[in-house]
């Protein structure tokens, strides 16, 4: 399965909020093997969204690059075959 350029984020640290530099992304919940189904989320015109699986609160920050996050530990890089 190709992941293309869609950034992936997780909340293994259990922080209250994650700032990200993308409005379209995938949430995986926690790092494998404790991840949930990798869900595609799209904020649309909004600047925040809550993952329906893990309730992580994501907030768009236009000052961050597309694949970046605050905290940086929330970035997930999928292993490609």
N, C-alpha and C positions, 0 to 999 in steps of 0.2 A: 504494500500500500504506500503510495507516495504521499509525503507530507507537504510537499511544495514549500512555499514561503510562509506558511501560517505559524506564528509563534505558539509555543506551548508553555503553560505555567502550572505550578503546583503550590500547595500550601502545607507542605510537610511540617514547617515550623509552627503552624497554627496561629499566625498573626491575624489581627483583627481586620486588616485591609492591605491590599496589594495595589500599588500604583503601577500601571503599565503604559507602554508607548504604542499601543495598538487598540483599535476598536473591534477588530475581528481576530479571534484567537481560539485556542483549545485549552480547556482546563482538564487536568488529569487527576485532581484531588491531592494525592500524596505521591511520593516516589514509589515506583514498583518495588515490591509486589503488592503494596497497599493502595494502589491507584484505583480510581473508579473508572467507568467507561469514559473514554476520551471524548468530551463533548465540545462541539463547535459553538462558540458564543459570539454574538454580534450585537454591539451596543446601539447600532443605528445612530440616531440623532442624539441619544443620551450620552452622558459621560461616566456612567457607572452601570454595573450589572452584578447580580448575585448568581453564583452557580447553583442550579437546581439540585445538584447531587450533594455537594459538600458545604454549601452556603458561604463559600468564600466571596468576600466583597471586593470586586475589582473596580478600580477608578482610573479613568484615562487621564494621563498627564502628557500634554503635547510637547513638553520639554524633553521627554525620554525618546530614544530611538525605538523603532517598531518592535524589535525583539528584546528590549530591555525592560527591567522591572526594578521597583524599590519595595522590598529588599532584593538585591541581586540573587539571593539564594532561591528565589521563586522561579527562576528561569529553568526550563527543562529542555534538553536537547535529545530528541528521539534518536535511537540507534537505527540506522538504515542498513538494510541488507545488501 
